[in-house]
Amino acid sequence: MPKKVLIIGTGLGGLATALRLRARGLEVEMVEKHHQAGGRLNQIKKDGFTFDTGPSFFSMSYEFDELFADCGIDNPLEMNELNPVYTVYFSDREKPFFIHKDLKKLAKEFEGIEDDFEKKAKAYLKQAGELFHDTENVIVKRNYDSLVEYAMSLLRVPLKHSPLLLRSMWQELNRRFDSQEVKVIFSLVAFFLGDTPFQTPAVYSLLNYTELQHDGYYNIRGGMYNITRKIVGLLEEAGVKIHYNTEIVEVRKKGNQIDGFVDQNGKIWKSDLYVCNGDAASFRGLIMGRKKYTEKKLDKMHWTLAPFTIYLGVKGKIKNLHHHNYFLGNNFEEYADKIFKMSVNPQKPYYYVNASSKSNPECAPEGCENLFILCPVPDLRFKPDWSDREELANNILEDMSERLDFDLIGNRVTQTIYDPTHWEGLFNLYRGSGLGLAHGLNQVAALRPKNKDEQFGNLYYVGASTTPGTGLPIVVIGSNLVTQRILKDHAINSHVALPKRVHQV
């Protein structure tokens, strides 16, 4: 029976898998390219400000409860439910829309804009909720050993949902609502999958159900990086070693087994089992040398948006800004159709702003605001040159300053910019794609790169580009799926037995 596991990468999927496997008594060791753990779920400290680098909220909070319960410990995370869940600013409307979970409150936001909104929304969310519950355990929370098995699972999904396979999310919203504002706001969840609602299948309307009825959105008190910090603390207490500034660049093979991985300094890392928390597609191509995943073939796959992020600290309090905010123009369809393949910066960019200092004031000096700004942009296949990053940043800050009546540039204390070249370089995100492979119908469930290697019996994968997909709770589910695979494949006792000292944390 294998005794040791080496996990490559310390994103949430890798950390959660490490916790689950350590709970089963396996020795776990981790290597990480970056100087600290977390992958995209990371942190920047600068000039008295503390910034979360990536995810700023999540749904399906109960998946974190499941993770820690599976390891025999209490959930150490302090979750804060968001309500309203976010605000949306349109360029031709002074007042933002407040998106409430309470449909009666939400209906008041759309008075005079969408007739019978509450009735329409209830019908739309009812269908989305039924789809969610009809597929969560049948399709999402399971491993597949063959396409035939996947096809059999699909047959268990009620036929009433099949029309959603044939429509895009935008087409479905067009059927349900009349106003442009409602359709745009409800379609924003597509961007959580790193795509536009014009390319995202209508089945992902189930995300509207998760945000407005099923569980809502949450963040973490003290900042999202506390997720990483808490899990790393538990792992260290359990004797898991994490080696930072260590990048895997080569593989050693022996028959149908991995015999070790080599880092940038030539050191060989050996183990009984290996779990890759890097991108499951590009790792197969760039490290494993698979013909199916050459750069030419990777470039033809459908990847998610690239993030352009600004970490901005300003002096003064911004009265008109809330915790989670979307700033949109009035040409949504045209903008979304072009933005992912443009080779130049948009003059009127669409962007998301997280003002974490609104709910976590300790992340900024007294009297200051902490802003995380995300603008979806083309990945490095379409725009390889980002020497104009300052121009795009200024476009965003000037637009936002005008709309909020607050001079962000004049009150700027600190600023850090990550363009797609940074995301690729820091975290090995292929072509700077922020969320890995997209979720079109040809890249979901069993059609994503598998979490078990095709050739080597001791190599597995976890993270956004393998099953079941991207998003914090989804990769937590993925950590359970790969753990169950490992336990089954190697006849490991599934009994939870974390070292006693972990129970005392």
Secondary structure, 3 states (H helix, E strand, C coil): CCCEEEEECCEHHHHHHHHHHHHCCCEEEEECCCCCCECCCCEEEECCEEEECCCCCECCCHHHHHHHHHCCCCCCCCEEEECCCEEEEECCCCCCEEECCCHHHHHHHCCCCCCCHHHHHHHHHHHHHHHHHHHHHHHHCCCCCCHHHHHHHHCCCCHHHHHHHCCEHHHHHHHHCCCHHHHHHHHCHHHHCCCCCCCCEHHHHHHHHHHHHHCCEEEECCCCHHHHHHHHHHHHHCCCEEECCCCEEEEEEECCEEEEEEECCCCEECCCEEEECCCHHHHHHHCCCCHHHCHHHHHHCCECCEEEEEEEEEECCCCCCCCEEEEECCCHHHHHHHHHHCCCCCCCCCEEEEEHHHCCHHHCCCCEEEEEEEEEECCCCCCCCCCCHHHHHHHHHHHHHHHHCCCCCCCEEEEEEECHHHHHHHHCCHHHCCCCECCCHHHCHHHCCCCECCCCCCEEECCCCCCCCCCHHHHHHHHHHHHHHHHHHCCCCCCCCCCHHHHCC
